[in-house]
Amino acid sequence: MTPLERMQAMQPYHNSYEGTPAHLQDKAKQLCWEYNQTSPREEERRRAILQQLFGSCDPMTFIEPPFHCDYGFNIHTHGFAFLNYNCVILDTSPVHIGAGVFIAPGVCLACSGHAIDPVQRAEGIGSSAPITIEDRVWIGANVTVCGGVSIGEGSIIGAGSTVTKDIPAGVIAAGVPCKVLRPITEADKLKPEEISF
């Protein structure tokens, strides 16, 4: 198996430049650079770049530059999604971002990992696992989501958290490591008189 095939099969792989799909990373780096140079008024150009970069990209995907990713083809958005400034997606495995997702500034979605053994790590042995962000999730500023994690529908991840394990639907979770604090309830809804337009 090639390093890319091993990566996609979520098996340990050798992360050397030789034998890896470097041209795919080069394409992603170029497209990210182009995206990050766009004017705020170039909405059509931004959409066109994301369509080239991502494996699948809903037209209602909005990303504030700067944005960086490893490959791009492993990223899939499934409805309206807003990714704020300085988001990084290390997409060595598939990353699925559901509809109605809000991702705050400084968030890192990191599918990739390194060997625990220091000798193997120095030799470039890596690992990878997918990330799933379900519909209507809000991820706070400067959160890191590690590979192999799913965040359930409607949940909130507090700013500064490190998510190392799955988070169920409909909860507020925060911390390092991230833990469930409480469920989201009807009491959390704003009253009509508290909302002004």
Backbone torsions as a table, in degrees:
resi	resn	phi	psi	omega
1	MET	NA	144.9	175.7
2	THR	-77.5	162.9	175.8
3	PRO	-55.7	-37.8	178.3
4	LEU	-64.7	-43.8	179.0
5	GLU	-63.3	-40.3	178.1
6	ARG	-65.3	-41.5	178.0
7	MET	-60.3	-46.8	-177.7
8	GLN	-68.7	-26.5	177.3
9	ALA	-86.7	5.1	-179.6
10	MET	58.1	39.5	174.0
11	GLN	-108.9	153.4	176.6
12	PRO	-55.2	141.4	-178.0
13	TYR	-139.0	161.7	178.9
14	HIS	-92.5	122.4	-172.1
15	ASN	-94.1	41.5	176.6
16	SER	-88.6	158.5	-179.9
17	TYR	-65.3	-41.6	-178.6
18	GLU	-69.6	128.3	178.1
19	GLY	87.1	-6.1	177.1
20	THR	-97.2	161.9	-179.2
21	PRO	-77.6	64.3	-175.4
22	ALA	-59.4	-34.5	-179.4
23	HIS	-63.1	-29.3	177.6
24	LEU	-71.6	-39.4	174.9
25	GLN	-66.3	-39.2	178.9
26	ASP	-60.7	-41.0	178.4
27	LYS	-62.4	-45.6	180.0
28	ALA	-62.8	-42.8	179.5
29	LYS	-61.9	-41.8	179.2
30	GLN	-64.3	-45.8	-179.0
31	LEU	-67.0	-37.3	175.4
32	CYS	-63.3	-41.9	178.8
33	TRP	-60.6	-46.3	179.8
34	GLU	-61.5	-44.0	179.8
35	TYR	-60.6	-42.9	-176.8
36	ASN	-71.3	-13.2	177.3
37	GLN	-92.9	-5.9	-174.9
38	THR	-71.6	154.1	173.6
39	SER	-78.7	151.2	176.0
40	PRO	-57.1	-22.0	-178.9
41	ARG	-86.7	-5.6	-176.3
42	GLU	-92.2	57.8	-176.4
43	GLU	-62.4	-42.0	-179.3
44	GLU	-65.0	-41.5	179.2
45	ARG	-64.8	-42.1	178.2
46	ARG	-60.0	-44.5	179.2
47	ARG	-61.2	-42.1	-179.1
48	ALA	-64.1	-39.8	179.2
49	ILE	-66.0	-43.5	179.4
50	LEU	-63.1	-35.3	177.5
51	GLN	-64.4	-35.1	176.9
52	GLN	-74.3	-34.3	-172.3
53	LEU	-81.2	-47.4	-172.3
54	PHE	-85.1	155.7	174.4
55	GLY	-63.7	-43.1	170.7
56	SER	-150.4	137.9	-172.7
57	CYS	-140.7	113.8	175.3
58	ASP	-63.5	139.1	-180.0
59	PRO	-60.2	-17.5	178.7
60	MET	-94.1	31.0	174.7
61	THR	-95.0	124.2	-178.8
62	PHE	-123.4	127.0	-179.1
63	ILE	-129.6	124.1	176.0
64	GLU	-83.9	126.0	176.4
65	PRO	-66.8	154.4	1.4
66	PRO	-82.6	149.0	177.6
67	PHE	-132.8	141.1	178.8
68	HIS	-138.8	145.6	173.8
69	CYS	-148.8	166.8	-179.3
70	ASP	-81.5	-51.3	-173.7
71	TYR	-124.6	-36.9	-179.5
72	GLY	85.6	-46.6	-175.9
73	PHE	-64.9	-15.9	177.8
74	ASN	-89.5	-0.1	-177.7
75	ILE	-99.2	132.3	-177.8
76	HIS	-135.9	125.1	174.4
77	THR	-109.1	143.9	-169.9
78	HIS	-123.7	33.7	-179.1
79	GLY	148.0	-169.1	178.3
80	PHE	-53.9	129.8	175.6
81	ALA	-146.0	138.1	177.6
82	PHE	-123.3	116.9	177.2
83	LEU	-110.8	117.7	-175.5
84	ASN	-82.1	-176.6	-171.9
85	TYR	-51.8	142.9	168.7
86	ASN	63.1	41.5	174.2
87	CYS	-86.9	137.6	177.8
88	VAL	-123.7	129.2	176.1
89	ILE	-122.4	111.9	176.7
90	LEU	-91.3	86.8	-167.7
91	ASP	-95.0	58.9	173.1
92	THR	-74.1	-13.1	171.3
93	SER	-130.7	168.2	179.8
94	PRO	-61.3	139.5	174.5
95	VAL	-122.3	118.8	179.6
96	HIS	-110.1	125.7	-178.9
97	ILE	-116.8	115.7	-174.4
98	GLY	-73.7	-178.8	180.0
99	ALA	-76.9	141.2	177.3
100	GLY	75.1	24.7	-179.0
101	VAL	-89.2	136.2	174.3
102	PHE	-116.7	124.3	178.9
103	ILE	-119.7	117.9	-173.7
104	ALA	-76.7	173.4	-179.6
105	PRO	-60.7	146.3	171.7
106	GLY	77.0	15.9	-178.7
107	VAL	-81.1	141.3	175.7
108	CYS	-123.2	120.7	172.8
109	LEU	-102.9	108.1	-168.5
110	ALA	-116.0	94.6	175.2
111	CYS	-71.0	-31.8	-171.7
112	SER	-82.0	150.2	176.4
113	GLY	-142.5	177.2	179.6
114	HIS	-125.3	158.4	177.9
115	ALA	-58.4	144.0	177.9
116	ILE	-73.1	-39.9	178.6
117	ASP	-65.4	126.3	-174.0
118	PRO	-63.9	-32.0	178.8
119	VAL	-68.9	-46.5	178.0
120	GLN	-64.1	-37.8	178.4
121	ARG	-61.9	-43.2	179.0
122	ALA	-65.3	-26.2	178.6
123	GLU	-81.8	-3.3	176.7
124	GLY	88.5	22.6	177.4
125	ILE	-78.6	126.2	-178.0
126	GLY	-124.9	172.8	177.1
127	SER	-141.1	167.7	-178.1
128	SER	-157.4	147.9	176.2
129	ALA	-151.2	148.4	-174.8
130	PRO	-72.6	164.1	176.1
131	ILE	-129.0	134.8	176.2
132	THR	-125.3	123.7	174.6
133	ILE	-111.0	109.4	-175.5
134	GLU	-76.7	174.9	-174.7
135	ASP	-56.1	143.9	170.8
136	ARG	60.7	30.1	174.1
137	VAL	-84.9	144.0	172.5
138	TRP	-119.2	119.8	178.1
139	ILE	-107.4	120.0	-176.6
140	GLY	-71.7	173.2	-175.2
141	ALA	-61.4	141.4	173.3
142	ASN	59.8	34.9	175.1
143	VAL	-88.6	143.4	170.1
144	THR	-113.1	126.6	175.3
145	VAL	-110.5	122.2	-176.6
146	CYS	-88.1	160.5	179.9
147	GLY	-58.7	146.0	179.3
148	GLY	88.1	2.4	-174.4
149	VAL	-99.0	141.1	168.3
150	SER	-119.0	136.9	176.4
151	ILE	-113.3	121.0	-172.5
152	GLY	-70.4	158.4	-174.5
153	GLU	-53.0	131.9	173.5
154	GLY	77.5	0.5	-176.8
155	SER	-78.4	161.2	178.0
156	ILE	-120.8	133.3	175.0
157	ILE	-109.4	118.8	-176.4
158	GLY	-65.4	149.8	-178.4
159	ALA	-54.2	139.8	175.5
160	GLY	81.1	4.4	-176.8
161	SER	-77.1	157.5	170.4
162	THR	-120.4	113.0	-173.6
163	VAL	-97.1	111.1	-177.2
164	THR	-110.8	-12.5	-179.3
165	LYS	-136.5	160.6	-179.9
166	ASP	-55.9	143.3	175.8
167	ILE	-115.4	128.7	-177.9
168	PRO	-71.0	172.7	178.5
169	ALA	-71.1	149.9	168.0
170	GLY	69.0	33.4	-179.7
171	VAL	-131.4	163.2	167.7
172	ILE	-102.8	126.6	-179.2
173	ALA	-132.4	146.7	-178.7
174	ALA	-161.0	164.9	172.6
175	GLY	115.0	174.9	177.8
176	VAL	-128.8	102.3	-4.9
177	PRO	-73.0	158.3	-177.0
178	CYS	-66.6	132.9	178.8
179	LYS	-135.2	153.1	177.7
180	VAL	-67.6	129.1	177.2
181	LEU	-95.4	-44.1	-179.2
182	ARG	-170.8	162.1	174.5
183	PRO	-76.0	156.3	170.5
184	ILE	-85.6	130.2	-174.4
185	THR	-125.3	175.5	176.5
186	GLU	-59.2	-29.5	179.8
187	ALA	-64.3	-17.8	179.5
188	ASP	-80.7	-12.1	-179.9
189	LYS	-72.3	136.5	173.9
190	LEU	-71.7	144.2	175.5
191	LYS	-76.1	149.9	-179.0
192	PRO	-51.1	-38.3	-178.3
193	GLU	-71.1	-14.2	178.0
194	GLU	-87.9	-7.8	-177.6
195	ILE	-105.6	125.3	175.8
196	SER	-120.8	141.9	-179.6
197	PHE	-118.9	NA	NA
